[in-house]
Amino acid sequence: MFKSFKQRASTKELMDDFTTGGPELRTALRHLRRLNRIFGAAAPTLYGVQRLWIEADKPRRFSILDIGAGAGDVNAHILRWADRNGVDLRITLADITEEACEEARLLFRNEPRVHVMRSDLFELAEGCADVVTGTQFVHHFAARELSGVVESMLKASRWGVVINDIHRHWIPWAAVWMTTRMISSNKYILNDGPLSVAKGFRAEDWKRLGEALGCSDLFYAWRPLFRYVAVVRKSGLNTVHRS
């Protein structure tokens, strides 16, 4: 098992098969919200957003586009942060599946600051948001695709990109394996939960991504619970930083 975590898993998740879905996928998205709460999924994204906000001199108004958002539940924490800091924030939740968009519309039905749209990453308009975020999104792509994915996110942003994804390690794998079986019998959750950890990242993966991006400025840091946040600015030093 320990050897299997040296390299990212290449198996496709069930959620990546867009020929299936329906009620079982919507149930999975609701159960995923519970997992996100248990494992503190929102905090690394907020950490990265705050970093770009501070570098932009703390504007009182800005926008976020969350790509591959699913139900978009992590953004509830960002909205509360905006309330505390007096920030006029607008969030667009974008996902390729209608099931995810339906769940997001239901979750944020009373939140006028949130707009939901069905869209593919590679169809986003240039400069359509200040910050583009991806929470547990980029691990769905193979290593050879990652630089193109981040470049597309950068193109859609005005300030930069925040990536929040899972640390590939046996401890979070075991924790997710056990927790999914305690809270769900949904096939997507049981299969994709542990698999997403095996498809996650280590420090060397972020270093390689920074090198592949060339001139982009990539910062990455390990965050609780077994996650990485990576922040890529639209402009800046030609370096890769670790904290």
C-alpha positions in Angstrom: 0.0 0.0 0.0 2.8 2.4 0.9 4.4 2.0 -2.6 1.1 2.8 -4.3 1.2 6.3 -3.0 4.5 7.2 -4.5 2.8 8.0 -7.8 -0.6 9.5 -8.5 -3.3 6.9 -9.3 -4.5 7.0 -12.9 -7.9 5.3 -12.5 -10.8 7.5 -13.5 -13.3 8.3 -10.8 -17.0 7.4 -11.3 -17.9 11.1 -11.3 -15.7 11.6 -14.4 -18.1 9.4 -16.4 -20.5 12.0 -17.7 -22.7 9.4 -19.3 -24.0 8.4 -15.9 -25.5 10.5 -13.1 -29.0 11.3 -12.1 -30.4 11.0 -8.5 -27.5 8.8 -7.3 -25.0 11.5 -8.3 -27.1 14.2 -6.6 -27.1 12.1 -3.4 -23.3 11.7 -3.7 -22.9 15.5 -3.9 -24.9 15.9 -0.7 -22.9 13.2 1.1 -19.7 15.0 -0.2 -20.8 18.1 1.6 -20.7 16.1 4.8 -17.2 14.8 4.0 -16.1 18.4 3.3 -17.3 19.5 6.7 -15.6 16.6 8.5 -12.3 17.1 6.8 -12.3 20.9 6.8 -12.2 21.2 3.0 -13.1 24.9 2.9 -10.2 26.3 4.9 -7.3 25.9 2.4 -9.4 27.6 -0.3 -10.2 30.5 2.0 -6.5 30.7 2.9 -5.5 31.1 -0.8 -8.3 33.6 -1.5 -7.2 35.7 1.4 -3.6 35.6 0.2 -4.5 37.0 -3.3 -6.9 39.5 -1.7 -4.1 40.9 0.5 -1.7 41.0 -2.4 -4.4 43.0 -4.3 -4.4 45.5 -1.5 -7.6 44.3 0.1 -10.2 45.7 -2.3 -13.7 46.1 -0.9 -15.2 44.4 -4.0 -14.1 41.4 -6.0 -15.3 38.2 -7.7 -14.6 34.5 -7.5 -15.3 31.8 -10.1 -15.2 28.3 -8.6 -14.7 25.8 -11.4 -15.7 22.1 -10.9 -17.6 23.5 -7.9 -20.0 20.6 -7.3 -22.6 21.9 -4.8 -20.2 24.7 -4.1 -20.6 24.3 -0.3 -17.0 25.4 0.5 -18.0 28.9 -0.7 -20.3 29.4 2.3 -17.2 29.8 4.4 -15.8 32.4 2.0 -19.1 34.3 2.1 -19.0 34.5 5.9 -15.4 35.7 5.7 -16.5 38.4 3.3 -19.2 39.5 5.7 -16.7 39.7 8.6 -14.4 41.9 6.5 -17.0 44.1 4.8 -16.2 42.8 1.4 -18.7 43.0 -1.4 -18.1 39.5 -2.9 -19.7 37.9 -5.9 -19.2 34.1 -6.5 -19.9 32.1 -9.7 -20.2 28.4 -9.3 -19.4 26.5 -12.5 -19.6 22.8 -13.1 -19.9 20.6 -16.1 -22.8 18.4 -14.8 -26.4 19.6 -14.4 -26.7 17.5 -11.2 -24.0 19.6 -9.6 -25.6 22.8 -10.8 -29.0 21.8 -9.4 -27.5 21.0 -6.0 -25.7 24.3 -6.0 -28.8 26.3 -6.9 -30.7 24.5 -4.1 -28.0 25.1 -1.5 -27.6 28.8 -2.4 -31.3 29.5 -3.3 -31.5 32.4 -0.8 -28.0 33.8 -1.5 -28.1 36.6 -4.1 -24.3 36.9 -4.2 -24.0 33.4 -5.8 -24.6 32.6 -9.4 -24.6 29.1 -10.8 -23.8 28.2 -14.4 -23.1 25.0 -16.3 -19.7 25.3 -18.0 -16.6 23.5 -18.9 -13.3 24.8 -17.8 -12.0 25.3 -21.3 -15.1 27.3 -22.3 -14.7 30.0 -19.7 -14.4 33.6 -20.9 -11.1 35.3 -20.5 -10.8 37.5 -17.4 -14.3 36.6 -16.2 -13.5 36.7 -12.5 -10.8 38.2 -10.3 -9.9 34.9 -8.7 -10.6 31.4 -10.1 -10.7 28.6 -7.5 -10.7 24.8 -7.8 -11.4 22.7 -4.7 -10.7 19.0 -5.2 -10.8 19.7 -8.9 -7.4 19.4 -10.5 -6.8 15.8 -9.2 -9.3 14.6 -11.8 -6.7 15.4 -14.5 -3.6 13.4 -15.4 -0.1 14.9 -14.8 0.3 15.7 -18.5 -2.9 17.8 -18.4 -2.3 19.8 -15.3 -0.3 22.7 -16.8 -3.1 23.2 -19.5 -5.7 23.1 -16.8 -4.0 25.8 -14.7 -3.3 27.9 -17.7 -7.0 27.8 -18.6 -7.9 28.8 -15.0 -5.3 31.6 -15.2 -6.8 32.9 -18.5 -10.2 33.1 -16.9 -8.8 35.1 -13.9 -7.7 38.7 -13.5 -5.6 38.2 -10.3 -4.8 34.5 -10.1 -5.8 31.0 -9.2 -6.3 29.1 -6.0 -6.1 25.3 -6.0 -7.1 23.3 -3.0 -6.5 19.6 -3.3 -5.7 16.5 -1.3 -2.3 15.3 0.1 -1.5 11.9 -1.3 -0.7 9.8 1.8 -1.9 6.6 3.4 -3.2 8.4 6.6 -5.9 10.5 4.7 -6.6 7.5 2.5 -7.4 5.3 5.5 -9.4 8.1 7.2 -11.5 8.7 4.0 -11.9 5.0 3.4 -13.3 4.5 6.9 -15.4 7.7 7.0 -17.1 7.1 3.7 -18.2 3.7 4.9 -19.6 5.2 8.1 -21.7 7.9 6.5 -22.7 6.6 3.0 -23.6 3.6 0.9 -23.5 5.6 -2.3 -21.3 4.1 -5.0 -19.8 7.4 -6.0 -18.7 8.2 -2.4 -17.4 4.7 -1.6 -15.3 4.5 -4.8 -14.3 8.1 -5.5 -13.6 9.1 -1.9 -10.5 7.0 -1.3 -9.5 7.1 -5.0 -9.4 10.9 -4.9 -6.7 10.7 -2.1 -4.7 8.3 -4.3 -5.0 10.8 -7.2 -3.8 13.6 -4.9 -0.5 15.5 -4.7 2.8 15.7 -2.9 5.3 18.5 -2.8 7.2 17.3 -5.8 4.0 17.4 -7.9 3.6 21.1 -7.2 7.3 21.7 -8.0 6.9 20.0 -11.4 3.7 22.0 -12.1 5.5 25.2 -11.3 8.3 24.3 -13.7 5.8 23.3 -16.4 4.0 26.7 -16.1 7.2 28.5 -16.8 6.9 32.2 -16.0 4.0 31.8 -13.6 4.6 32.4 -9.9 3.4 29.4 -8.0 3.2 29.3 -4.2 2.2 26.1 -2.4 1.7 25.1 1.2 0.6 22.1 3.2 -2.6 22.8 5.2 -4.7 20.8 7.7 -6.2 18.2 7.3 -3.8 16.6 4.8 -4.3 19.2 2.0 -2.3 21.4 -0.2 -3.2 24.9 -1.3 -1.5 26.3 -4.4 -1.7 29.9 -5.4 -0.7 31.0 -8.9 -0.6 34.8 -9.6 -1.2 36.3 -13.0 2.0 38.3 -12.7 4.9 38.2 -10.4 8.3 36.6 -9.8 9.5 33.8 -12.0 9.8 31.5 -8.9 8.2 28.6 -7.1 7.8 29.2 -3.3 7.0 26.8 -0.5 5.8 27.7 3.0 
